[in-house]
Amino acid sequence: MPELLAVDLDRGFAELVRSHGGVVYSVLLRLSGSSRDVEDLVQDTFLRAYTALSGYAPERRGALQPRAWLLAIGTNVWRNHVRTLTRRPVAESGVDVGELPLADGGPGPEQRAEHVAEREGLVAALAELPERYRVPVVLRHIAELGYAEIAELLGCPVGTVKAQVSRGLAALREMPRLTQEEVIR
């Protein structure tokens, strides 16, 4: 895909959105904890990505690691959003679990309801984590980035990322609302 970005920005960007839109959505949902905000955050992420790409030389576009790059932009968009909210308080918006995508397959209504309840609990628990733990946990276990990629994105040593992920998972395990099965492994 970076090769396509280098040759044809518009077609390459469309492919970038198709390939990575889901993971960007998922990570931003876990970071924000709000299905109402996530659409705007995703749009802003891709708008900023396109704006940046249009200013890059074709060689630079061809050398991108798109997933990590997009998640870095998305994380920064989310942080800016949080800053805006702290300056301008608004009513807390909870996750509308009816909007959460469920895996395709054949679970019955009972299993689907249990799955939604588990996800709602996990999203709420992630939202309670301090940002210094939430971001690394989401990037590691939701976006499935490696520790080195997360360290590069966050601008800190790999050991710090490992410690933050470990402490974040420990904090999740201590939350009374979650069972051990619900905690990200």
N, C-alpha and C positions, 0 to 999 in steps of 0.2 A: 504494500500500500504506500509506503513512503516514496517508492519509485513513481507511482502514479501521481502523487502530489507534486513531485518534481517536474513532471511532464505536463499535466493538466490539472490545475488547481481546483476547478469546479467539480470535475468528475472525481478527483481524488478526495475532495472534502466530502462529497456525498457518500463515498465509500467509507470514509472515516466515521461519519455519523452512523451509518448502518452497522459498522463493525463494533464501535465502542459506545454507542448511545446507551445501551442497556447497562453496562458496567458503570458509566458515569451517573446514570439515573439512580442505580442501586446504592452507590457510595454516597451520593448527595442526600438520598432519602435517609440513610443511616446516620449521616452527620447532622442533618437538620431535624430529623424526627418529625417532619411535617410534610404530608402529602400535598398540602396546599401550596407550600413554598417551592417544592422540588421542581416543578415544571419551569418556573421562572429561573431558578438556579441553573438548570440544564441549558435552557435557551441562552442565558447570559454566558455560560461556559463556552458553548459552541460559537456564539457571536464573537467573543474575545479571541477564540482560537482562529476563526476565519480572518479576523482583522490582523492578527499576528502573522498568520501564514502569508497573507497577501503582501506583507512587507519583507518576507524572507526571500533570499536568493534560492533558485531551484536546487542548488547543491545542499543548502541547509535543510530545505523541506525534505529532500531525499534521505538525509541522515537522521531524521527524527525517530524517536521511539514513541509512537503516537499514544499508546495507552498511558504510559507514565506521564507524558507531557500533558495530556488532557486532564488526568487526575490532579496534577499540580495546579493547573488553571482552575479546575473545579473546587479544589480545596481553598484556593485564594478567594474565589467568588463567594464561597460559603463564609469564610472569615469576614469578608467585607460586609456580607449580609448580617452577620451576628453583630458587628460593630454598629451598623445602622439601627438594628433593633434595640441595642442598649442605649443609644442616644434618643430613640423615639419609641418608648414602651408601647406595646400593643398586647391585646389579649392573647394568652397562650393558645396556640392551635394544636390540637391533638392529631394523631394519625388516624385517618379514615381507613380502617382496615378493609373496608369494602373495595377500596381502590388498589390495595396491594395485589400484585399479580401472583397467582398461584401456579404451581408447576402443572404442566399438562400431564394427564394420566387418568387413572380411574378411581381415585378415592371417592368415597361416598360423601354425602353432606356432613355426616358426623365427623369424619376424619378431616374434612376441609375446615370445619368450624374449629376443631382442636388446633389445626395447623395455623389458622389465622390468629387464634388466641395466643399461641406460642410466639408467633412473629410480633404481635402487638406488644407482648411483654418484653421481648428482646429489644425491639426498637425503643421502647420507653426506657428500658434499663440503659441502653447505649446513650440515650439523650441525657441521662443523669450523670454519666461519667464526666469528669473534668476534660476539657479539650485536649490537654497534653496526653491523655490516655486514649480518648475516644478516636482521635484522628489516626494514630498508629494502629489501633485495633481494627478499625474499619478498613484501612488500606491493606493490612496484612490478611485479615480473614474474610472480608467481603470482596475486595478488589483482587485479592490473592497476589499482591506484589511481594517481592522478596525484600528481606531486611535492607540490603544494599540500595535498592531502588527507593525505599521509603526514606532511608537516611539522606539520600541525594535530594529527594523532594522536600524534606523538612529542613535540610541544611544542618544536620547534626550527625554525630558518630553512630556507627552501626550498633555499638554496645548500648548507647542511650535508647535507640529504637527498641532493641530487644528487651531492655528493662521496662520501658513504657508499655509495651505490649503485655509483658508478664504481669505488671502491676494492674493494668487495665482488666485483664482476664481475672486476676485475683479479686479485684473489686466487684466484678460481675458475679463471681461465685458467692460472694458474701451477701448479695442482695437477696432479701427474703422472698421476693416475688418470683424468682427464677428457680427452677429445678436444675440439677446438674446437667440434665440432658439438653436444656435450653441454652446453656452457656456455650459460647463459641469455643471450640476446641482448638 
